[in-house]
Amino acid sequence: MSIFSLVWNYLKAKPLNTVLNIFLLSLGIAVITILLLFSNQLKEKIDQNAKGIDLVVGAKGSPLQLILCNIFHIDFPTGNIKLNEAERLAKHRLVKKAIPLALGDSYKNFRIVGTNRDYAALYQADLATGQWWSTDLDIVAGAVAAEAIGLKVGDRFVSAHGLNTDGHDHEESLFQVTGILKRTNTVLDNLLLTPVGSIWKVHEEHDEEEHETSTVEIKNPSPLVPTVEAGDSTREITALLLEYRNPIAAIQLPRIINSQSALQAASPAFETARLFSILGVGVEALMGFAYVLIFISGLSIFIALYNSLKERQYDLAIMRSMGASRVTLFIVTVLEGSTLTVLGSIIGLALGHAVLFAFTQVIVESQKAGMSALIFYKEEAAILLGSIILGILCSLIPAIQAYRTDIHKVLAR
């Protein structure tokens, strides 16, 4: 009989103890795996979605809300800002690029964003089918949004006010899908993009003199929305995404905006770091719980091996008398503990991925966020290595006792 088959038979001899030890360890490993997958993917998505955006400028309110709404599109706007004020800021010497955002409507819980082509270029988005918008009320849909809703080029729909299906429908204005974007694995996948003028058009009142589309040639187009005259004080947008011209802008520009205007500037880097510090408390608490489970599991494995060693003293003595060396007994005991921890870790890792997979199938928002259970990290290999070390440590004392087994005393009893 080989050493491995002997170890396996020892584990099968007490199935309840074996299953309990594996279950405790796998539960702790599963919790750590879920937290690892969730936190790593969340951080990656935040970094991807905020890439290239140094500052978000909007109406006064919560800076975190400003970031969540205008970068991650999971909150409501703090308000609107005047287009002429946004234009002055876009022309500032410390600003390299400014991208306007106009929010307010959605379709089947997917947000409609009024913007320009620079916003799509920010995420390196390309068209899968169709073409870019050419006029107001044209829509270019993100890949996830188009798939979830079932949109295709040429489809028409009516938007609803707000971010849910209970909002007032703008039945007088029909959007038309002109293109579908390729998947970018960013927030862009969940959006319906349109020119800023589309948002104004669906919200305008029936005041023809002020709101109907003008046929007069625009002599001085706005740098943010070329379809209107620069300096238009009657138009509003939701926010402005800024890219700094140089490092000194990071110091001066937020202070200038917050202190010398009615606008508010929020840094994505600072606010997301603050968000992670808030979430970190809960993550650390769950991590602590997982480590307690692993410690209890390790202690249980040690006790099980220690007790089983006393019961097997006669077996070990017989093995020694039949030619097995002390080293063989030592290795058998260490392998038994290591096998338990490795099995527990493998099951725990699989359980962690399975739970996240079930979560992504049930919770729609996790699908929008791009969470995936099929992503593996190098830290998971470290978990497997750590389980081997844990098994060795738990079985070290019983293995030393097995090594010291005195066959004469045991057989004499």
C-alpha positions as CSV (number, residue, x, y, z in Angstrom):
1,M,0.0,0.0,0.0
2,S,1.4,3.4,-1.0
3,I,1.7,6.3,1.5
4,F,-1.0,8.3,-0.4
5,S,-3.6,5.4,-0.3
6,L,-2.8,4.9,3.4
7,V,-3.4,8.6,4.1
8,W,-6.7,8.4,2.2
9,N,-7.8,5.4,4.1
10,Y,-7.0,7.1,7.4
11,L,-9.2,10.1,6.3
12,K,-12.1,7.7,5.2
13,A,-11.9,5.9,8.5
14,K,-13.5,9.0,10.3
15,P,-15.7,10.6,7.6
16,L,-17.5,12.9,10.1
17,N,-14.3,14.4,11.4
18,T,-12.9,14.7,7.9
19,V,-16.0,16.4,6.5
20,L,-16.3,18.8,9.4
21,N,-12.6,19.9,9.2
22,I,-12.9,20.4,5.4
23,F,-16.2,22.3,5.8
24,L,-14.8,24.7,8.4
25,L,-11.7,25.5,6.4
26,S,-13.6,25.8,3.1
27,L,-16.1,28.2,4.6
28,G,-13.3,30.5,5.8
29,I,-11.5,30.2,2.4
30,A,-14.8,30.9,0.6
31,V,-15.4,34.1,2.5
32,I,-11.8,35.3,1.8
33,T,-12.2,34.4,-1.9
34,I,-15.5,36.3,-2.3
35,L,-14.0,39.4,-0.6
36,L,-10.9,39.1,-2.8
37,L,-12.9,38.8,-6.0
38,F,-15.3,41.6,-5.0
39,S,-12.8,44.1,-3.8
40,N,-10.3,43.6,-6.6
41,Q,-12.9,43.8,-9.3
42,L,-14.5,46.8,-7.7
43,K,-11.2,48.6,-7.5
44,E,-10.4,47.7,-11.1
45,K,-13.8,49.0,-12.3
46,I,-13.4,52.2,-10.4
47,D,-9.9,52.8,-11.8
48,Q,-11.1,52.0,-15.4
49,N,-14.2,54.2,-15.1
50,A,-12.3,57.2,-13.6
51,K,-9.3,56.9,-16.0
52,G,-8.6,60.2,-17.7
53,I,-11.0,62.2,-15.5
54,D,-9.1,64.4,-13.1
55,L,-12.0,66.5,-11.8
56,V,-15.8,66.5,-11.9
57,V,-17.5,69.9,-11.7
58,G,-21.2,70.2,-10.9
59,A,-23.8,71.9,-8.7
60,K,-23.1,72.4,-5.0
61,G,-23.9,69.4,-2.9
62,S,-22.2,66.1,-1.8
63,P,-18.8,65.6,-3.6
64,L,-19.2,61.8,-3.3
65,Q,-22.7,62.0,-4.9
66,L,-21.2,64.1,-7.7
67,I,-18.6,61.4,-8.4
68,L,-21.1,58.5,-8.1
69,C,-23.6,60.2,-10.4
70,N,-21.4,61.5,-13.2
71,I,-18.6,58.9,-13.3
72,F,-20.3,55.6,-12.2
73,H,-23.9,56.7,-12.9
74,I,-25.3,55.0,-9.8
75,D,-26.7,58.1,-8.1
76,F,-28.8,61.2,-8.8
77,P,-27.4,64.6,-9.9
78,T,-26.8,67.3,-7.3
79,G,-28.4,69.8,-9.7
80,N,-27.6,71.6,-13.0
81,I,-25.1,74.3,-13.9
82,K,-25.3,77.1,-16.4
83,L,-23.8,76.3,-19.8
84,N,-22.0,79.7,-20.0
85,E,-20.3,79.1,-16.6
86,A,-19.2,75.7,-17.8
87,E,-17.8,77.3,-21.0
88,R,-15.7,79.7,-19.0
89,L,-14.3,76.9,-17.0
90,A,-13.6,74.8,-20.1
91,K,-11.5,77.7,-21.5
92,H,-9.4,78.0,-18.3
93,R,-5.7,77.9,-18.9
94,L,-5.3,74.9,-16.4
95,V,-7.9,72.8,-18.3
96,K,-6.7,70.5,-21.1
97,K,-10.1,68.9,-22.0
98,A,-13.7,69.4,-20.9
99,I,-16.5,67.0,-21.5
100,P,-20.1,68.0,-20.9
101,L,-22.7,65.7,-19.4
102,A,-26.5,66.2,-19.4
103,L,-28.5,63.8,-17.4
104,G,-32.1,63.3,-16.4
105,D,-33.7,60.5,-18.4
106,S,-33.5,56.8,-18.7
107,Y,-34.9,53.9,-20.7
108,K,-35.8,50.6,-18.8
109,N,-33.4,51.6,-16.0
110,F,-30.5,52.4,-18.3
111,R,-29.4,56.0,-18.1
112,I,-29.5,58.3,-21.1
113,V,-26.4,60.6,-21.2
114,G,-26.2,63.7,-23.2
115,T,-22.6,64.3,-24.1
116,N,-20.1,64.5,-27.1
117,R,-17.8,62.1,-28.9
118,D,-15.0,62.8,-26.5
119,Y,-16.8,60.9,-23.7
120,A,-16.8,57.7,-25.8
121,A,-13.2,58.3,-26.8
122,L,-12.3,58.5,-23.1
123,Y,-13.1,54.8,-22.8
124,Q,-11.7,54.0,-26.3
125,A,-15.2,52.9,-27.5
126,D,-15.8,51.7,-31.0
127,L,-19.0,50.9,-32.8
128,A,-20.0,47.3,-33.3
129,T,-22.9,48.2,-35.7
130,G,-24.5,51.3,-37.1
131,Q,-23.1,54.8,-36.9
132,W,-22.6,57.7,-34.5
133,W,-25.4,60.2,-33.9
134,S,-25.9,62.9,-36.5
135,T,-28.7,64.9,-34.9
136,D,-30.6,65.3,-31.7
137,L,-32.6,62.3,-30.4
138,D,-30.1,59.9,-32.0
139,I,-28.9,57.2,-29.6
140,V,-25.7,55.1,-29.5
141,A,-26.3,52.3,-27.0
142,G,-23.7,50.6,-24.8
143,A,-23.2,46.8,-25.3
144,V,-24.7,45.7,-22.1
145,A,-27.6,48.1,-22.3
146,A,-28.4,47.1,-25.9
147,E,-28.3,43.4,-25.0
148,A,-30.4,43.7,-21.9
149,I,-33.1,45.8,-23.5
150,G,-32.9,44.1,-26.9
151,L,-32.1,47.2,-28.8
152,K,-31.0,47.2,-32.4
153,V,-30.2,49.8,-35.0
154,G,-33.3,51.6,-36.2
155,D,-35.3,51.0,-33.0
156,R,-37.3,53.9,-31.5
157,F,-38.3,54.4,-27.9
158,V,-39.7,57.0,-25.5
159,S,-37.5,57.9,-22.5
160,A,-38.7,58.2,-18.9
161,H,-37.7,60.9,-16.4
162,G,-35.4,59.7,-13.7
163,L,-33.6,56.4,-13.3
164,N,-36.6,54.0,-13.0
165,T,-39.5,52.9,-15.1
166,D,-42.0,54.9,-12.9
167,G,-40.9,58.2,-14.2
168,H,-42.9,60.4,-16.5
169,D,-42.6,59.3,-20.2
170,H,-41.7,62.0,-22.7
171,E,-44.1,60.7,-25.3
172,E,-43.7,63.7,-27.6
173,S,-40.0,62.8,-28.3
174,L,-38.9,59.5,-29.8
175,F,-35.2,58.5,-29.6
176,Q,-33.8,56.4,-32.5
177,V,-31.0,54.0,-32.1
178,T,-28.3,54.7,-34.7
179,G,-25.4,52.5,-33.4
180,I,-24.4,49.9,-30.9
181,L,-21.0,50.1,-29.1
182,K,-18.5,47.2,-28.7
183,R,-18.1,46.0,-25.1
184,T,-15.5,48.1,-23.2
185,N,-15.9,46.6,-19.7
186,T,-16.5,50.1,-18.4
187,V,-19.5,52.1,-17.3
188,L,-20.1,53.0,-20.9
189,D,-21.5,49.5,-21.5
190,N,-24.5,50.4,-19.4
191,L,-25.3,53.8,-21.0
192,L,-27.3,55.2,-23.8
193,L,-25.4,58.1,-25.4
194,T,-26.9,61.0,-27.3
195,P,-26.0,64.7,-28.0
196,V,-26.6,67.2,-25.2
197,G,-29.3,68.8,-27.3
198,S,-31.4,65.7,-27.1
199,I,-31.7,66.1,-23.3
200,W,-32.8,69.7,-23.7
201,K,-35.2,68.8,-26.4
202,V,-37.1,66.2,-24.4
203,H,-37.4,68.5,-21.4
204,E,-38.2,71.7,-23.2
205,E,-41.7,73.2,-22.6
206,H,-44.0,74.1,-25.5
207,D,-42.6,77.6,-25.8
208,E,-41.7,77.8,-29.4
209,E,-40.0,81.1,-29.3
210,E,-37.5,80.0,-26.7
211,H,-37.1,76.3,-27.2
212,E,-37.8,75.3,-30.8
213,T,-34.7,74.3,-32.8
214,S,-33.3,77.4,-34.4
215,T,-32.6,77.5,-38.1
216,V,-30.4,80.6,-37.8
217,E,-26.7,80.0,-38.6
218,I,-24.6,79.8,-35.4
219,K,-21.7,82.3,-35.8
220,N,-20.0,81.6,-32.4
221,P,-20.7,78.0,-31.4
222,S,-20.3,76.8,-27.9
223,P,-17.0,74.9,-27.3
224,L,-19.0,72.3,-25.3
225,V,-22.2,72.1,-27.4
226,P,-21.6,73.4,-31.0
227,T,-25.3,73.4,-31.9
228,V,-25.9,76.5,-29.7
229,E,-24.3,79.9,-29.4
230,A,-21.5,80.4,-27.0
231,G,-22.5,82.2,-23.8
232,D,-26.1,81.0,-23.8
233,S,-27.3,81.7,-20.3
234,T,-30.6,79.8,-20.7
235,R,-29.1,76.4,-21.2
236,E,-27.9,74.0,-18.5
237,I,-25.9,70.9,-18.2
238,T,-25.5,68.5,-15.3
239,A,-21.7,68.3,-15.0
240,L,-18.3,68.8,-16.6
241,L,-15.5,66.2,-16.7
242,L,-12.1,67.9,-16.7
243,E,-8.6,66.8,-17.6
244,Y,-5.8,68.8,-16.1
245,R,-3.3,70.6,-18.4
246,N,-0.4,70.2,-15.9
247,P,0.2,68.9,-12.4
248,I,-0.2,72.4,-10.8
249,A,-3.8,72.3,-11.9
250,A,-4.5,69.6,-9.3
251,I,-3.6,72.1,-6.6
252,Q,-5.1,75.3,-7.9
253,L,-8.2,74.4,-10.0
254,P,-10.3,72.7,-7.3
255,R,-9.7,75.6,-4.9
256,I,-10.5,78.2,-7.5
257,I,-13.8,76.5,-8.5
258,N,-15.0,75.8,-4.9
259,S,-14.1,79.2,-3.5
260,Q,-14.7,81.6,-6.4
261,S,-17.8,80.2,-8.2
262,A,-21.3,78.7,-7.6
263,L,-19.9,75.4,-8.8
264,Q,-18.4,72.5,-7.0
265,A,-15.3,70.5,-7.9
266,A,-14.8,66.9,-6.7
267,S,-11.7,64.8,-7.3
268,P,-12.5,61.2,-8.3
269,A,-9.2,59.9,-6.8
270,F,-9.9,61.5,-3.4
271,E,-13.6,60.6,-3.3
272,T,-13.1,56.9,-4.4
273,A,-10.3,56.6,-1.8
274,R,-12.8,57.9,0.8
275,L,-15.4,55.4,-0.5
276,F,-13.0,52.5,-0.1
277,S,-12.1,53.6,3.4
278,I,-15.8,53.4,4.3
279,L,-16.3,50.0,2.6
280,G,-13.0,48.8,4.1
281,V,-14.4,48.6,7.6
282,G,-17.0,46.0,6.6
283,V,-14.5,44.1,4.4
284,E,-12.0,44.0,7.3
285,A,-14.7,42.7,9.7
286,L,-15.6,39.9,7.3
287,M,-12.0,39.1,6.7
288,G,-11.5,38.9,10.5
289,F,-14.4,36.5,10.7
290,A,-12.9,34.4,7.9
291,Y,-9.5,34.2,9.6
292,V,-11.3,33.1,12.9
293,L,-12.9,30.3,10.9
294,I,-9.6,29.2,9.4
295,F,-8.0,29.3,12.9
296,I,-10.8,27.2,14.3
297,S,-10.4,24.8,11.4
298,G,-6.6,24.6,11.9
299,L,-7.1,23.9,15.6
300,S,-9.7,21.2,14.8
301,I,-7.4,19.5,12.4
302,F,-4.6,19.5,15.1
303,I,-6.9,18.0,17.7
304,A,-8.2,15.4,15.2
305,L,-4.7,14.3,14.3
306,Y,-3.5,14.4,17.9
307,N,-6.4,12.2,19.0
308,S,-6.2,9.8,16.1
309,L,-2.5,9.4,16.8
310,K,-3.2,7.9,20.2
311,E,-5.7,5.5,18.6
312,R,-3.2,4.5,15.9
313,Q,-0.2,3.8,18.1
314,Y,-0.6,0.1,17.7
315,D,-0.9,0.5,13.9
316,L,2.2,2.7,13.8
317,A,4.1,0.2,15.9
318,I,3.1,-2.6,13.5
319,M,4.2,-0.5,10.5
320,R,7.6,0.1,12.2
321,S,8.0,-3.6,12.9
322,M,7.3,-4.4,9.3
323,G,10.1,-2.1,8.1
324,A,8.5,1.4,7.9
325,S,11.0,4.1,9.0
326,R,10.4,6.9,11.4
327,V,10.5,9.3,8.5
328,T,7.7,7.4,6.8
329,L,5.5,7.8,9.9
330,F,6.3,11.5,10.0
331,I,5.5,12.0,6.3
332,V,2.2,10.1,6.6
333,T,1.0,12.3,9.5
334,V,2.1,15.5,7.7
335,L,0.4,14.4,4.5
336,E,-2.8,13.7,6.3
337,G,-3.0,17.2,7.7
338,S,-1.9,18.8,4.4
339,T,-4.5,16.8,2.5
340,L,-7.3,18.1,4.7
341,T,-6.2,21.7,4.3
342,V,-5.6,21.4,0.5
343,L,-9.0,19.8,0.0
344,G,-10.6,22.5,2.2
345,S,-8.9,25.3,0.2
346,I,-9.8,23.9,-3.2
347,I,-13.5,23.5,-2.2
348,G,-13.4,26.9,-0.5
349,L,-12.1,28.6,-3.7
350,A,-14.6,26.8,-5.8
351,L,-17.4,27.7,-3.4
352,G,-16.3,31.4,-3.4
353,H,-16.5,31.6,-7.2
354,A,-19.8,29.7,-7.2
355,V,-21.4,32.1,-4.7
356,L,-20.2,35.1,-6.8
357,F,-21.6,33.5,-10.0
358,A,-25.0,33.0,-8.3
359,F,-24.8,36.6,-7.1
360,T,-24.2,38.0,-10.5
361,Q,-27.1,35.9,-11.9
362,V,-29.6,37.1,-9.3
363,I,-28.5,40.7,-8.7
364,V,-28.9,42.8,-11.9
365,E,-26.7,45.7,-10.6
366,S,-23.7,43.3,-10.3
367,Q,-24.1,42.5,-14.0
368,K,-24.1,46.2,-14.8
369,A,-21.0,46.6,-12.7
370,G,-19.3,43.9,-14.8
371,M,-18.6,41.5,-11.9
372,S,-17.5,38.1,-13.0
373,A,-16.9,34.8,-11.2
374,L,-14.6,33.6,-14.0
375,I,-11.7,35.8,-13.1
376,F,-8.9,34.3,-11.1
377,Y,-6.2,36.2,-9.2
378,K,-2.6,35.3,-8.2
379,E,-3.7,35.7,-4.5
380,E,-5.7,32.5,-4.9
381,A,-2.5,30.5,-5.6
382,A,-1.1,32.1,-2.4
383,I,-4.2,30.7,-0.6
384,L,-3.4,27.2,-1.8
385,L,0.2,27.6,-0.7
386,G,-0.9,28.9,2.6
387,S,-3.2,25.9,3.1
388,I,-0.2,23.5,2.6
389,I,1.7,25.5,5.2
390,L,-1.3,25.4,7.5
391,G,-1.6,21.7,7.1
392,I,2.1,21.2,7.9
393,L,1.9,23.4,11.0
394,C,-1.2,21.7,12.3
395,S,0.3,18.2,11.8
396,L,3.8,19.0,13.0
397,I,3.4,18.1,16.7
398,P,1.4,14.8,15.9
399,A,4.0,14.0,13.2
400,I,6.9,14.4,15.7
401,Q,5.1,12.1,18.2
402,A,4.6,9.6,15.4
403,Y,8.3,9.9,14.6
404,R,9.2,9.1,18.3
405,T,6.9,6.1,18.5
406,D,8.6,3.4,20.6
407,I,7.5,0.1,19.1
408,H,8.8,-2.0,22.1
409,K,6.6,-0.1,24.6
410,V,3.6,0.0,22.4
411,L,3.7,-3.7,21.5
412,A,4.5,-4.6,25.2
413,R,1.2,-3.0,26.3
